[in-house]
Amino acid sequence: MLSRQKSLFSIILFLILFIFIGLRDYVGTDWNNYLDHFKVVNSKNDFHMESGYIALVKIIKYIFNDYNALVAVIAFVFLALLFCVFIKTTLCCNYCIIIF
């Protein structure tokens, strides 16, 4: 179990990473491809993408109708799972996160 200081430091690390990963805009070479897919996800052509990803896009589009919300949700889920694995499998997860 993490001490209070380690927990606070983990939360700060999580928030820093989330800001950089989840709140980015027009970053990467595939940004426009995924944005185009987000815009036409309810059409008949689903670009032969993974069914779980298509379901997630449809849910986020229905709730928020914003591509940046999709990026933020994916970043949050990714970081939450990463932190859970590091907390359960390492003695000091903060070092793993810093190295990550």
Wavefront OBJ file of the C-alpha trace (Angstrom):
o trace
v 0.000 0.000 0.000
v 1.264 3.431 -0.873
v 1.962 6.012 1.781
v 0.173 9.357 1.702
v 3.136 11.189 0.104
v 3.629 8.505 -2.525
v -0.076 8.564 -3.313
v -0.046 12.344 -3.731
v 3.032 12.126 -5.938
v 1.348 9.409 -8.032
v -1.729 11.604 -8.500
v 0.448 14.531 -9.565
v 2.316 12.314 -12.044
v -0.988 11.010 -13.379
v -2.319 14.536 -13.895
v 0.864 15.717 -15.613
v 0.826 12.767 -17.998
v -2.899 13.179 -18.603
v -2.454 16.836 -19.506
v 0.287 16.008 -22.015
v -1.378 12.931 -23.504
v -5.086 13.605 -23.133
v -5.303 17.288 -23.909
v -3.153 17.343 -27.031
v -4.516 18.735 -30.262
v -3.498 17.939 -33.837
v -0.410 15.980 -32.799
v 0.920 13.066 -34.807
v 0.759 11.942 -38.379
v -2.450 9.928 -37.968
v -4.494 12.620 -36.185
v -6.449 13.584 -39.318
v -7.224 9.949 -40.174
v -8.789 9.287 -36.778
v -10.564 12.659 -36.851
v -12.063 11.816 -40.254
v -13.178 8.448 -38.881
v -14.759 10.163 -35.871
v -16.751 12.458 -38.168
v -18.249 9.614 -40.238
v -18.490 6.849 -37.619
v -22.277 6.533 -37.903
v -22.168 5.972 -41.665
v -22.293 2.527 -43.242
v -18.512 2.432 -43.830
v -16.629 1.873 -40.561
v -13.174 1.761 -42.176
v -12.668 -1.867 -41.103
v -11.443 -0.840 -37.643
v -11.675 -2.831 -34.426
v -15.226 -3.243 -33.176
v -14.330 -2.157 -29.628
v -12.780 1.055 -30.894
v -15.799 1.761 -33.091
v -18.115 1.182 -30.114
v -16.046 3.535 -27.959
v -16.088 6.205 -30.682
v -19.865 5.905 -31.049
v -20.394 6.199 -27.283
v -18.123 9.230 -26.952
v -19.653 10.839 -30.030
v -23.150 10.291 -28.632
v -22.280 11.731 -25.199
v -19.850 14.547 -26.066
v -19.775 14.848 -29.884
v -16.164 16.034 -29.567
v -13.061 14.283 -30.873
v -10.902 15.803 -28.133
v -13.139 14.105 -25.559
v -12.380 10.780 -27.240
v -8.641 11.441 -27.028
v -8.982 12.400 -23.354
v -11.031 9.282 -22.497
v -8.552 6.990 -24.250
v -5.646 8.695 -22.456
v -7.412 8.388 -19.093
v -8.139 4.679 -19.545
v -4.593 3.997 -20.761
v -2.975 5.850 -17.863
v -5.328 4.351 -15.270
v -4.505 0.824 -16.432
v -0.791 1.637 -16.578
v -0.808 2.996 -13.029
v -2.771 -0.011 -11.758
v -0.267 -2.430 -13.256
v 2.710 -0.506 -11.897
v 1.188 -0.235 -8.418
v 0.407 -3.955 -8.258
v 3.642 -5.259 -9.812
v 6.428 -2.959 -8.603
v 7.757 -1.825 -5.278
v 7.906 1.817 -6.315
v 5.505 2.640 -9.120
v 6.556 6.302 -9.243
v 10.002 5.374 -10.568
v 8.374 3.298 -13.290
v 6.115 6.182 -14.265
v 9.016 8.648 -14.358
v 11.000 6.278 -16.579
v 7.916 5.768 -18.767
l 1 2 3 4 5 6 7 8 9 10 11 12 13 14 15 16 17 18 19 20 21 22 23 24 25 26 27 28 29 30 31 32 33 34 35 36 37 38 39 40 41 42 43 44 45 46 47 48 49 50 51 52 53 54 55 56 57 58 59 60 61 62 63 64 65 66 67 68 69 70 71 72 73 74 75 76 77 78 79 80 81 82 83 84 85 86 87 88 89 90 91 92 93 94 95 96 97 98 99 100
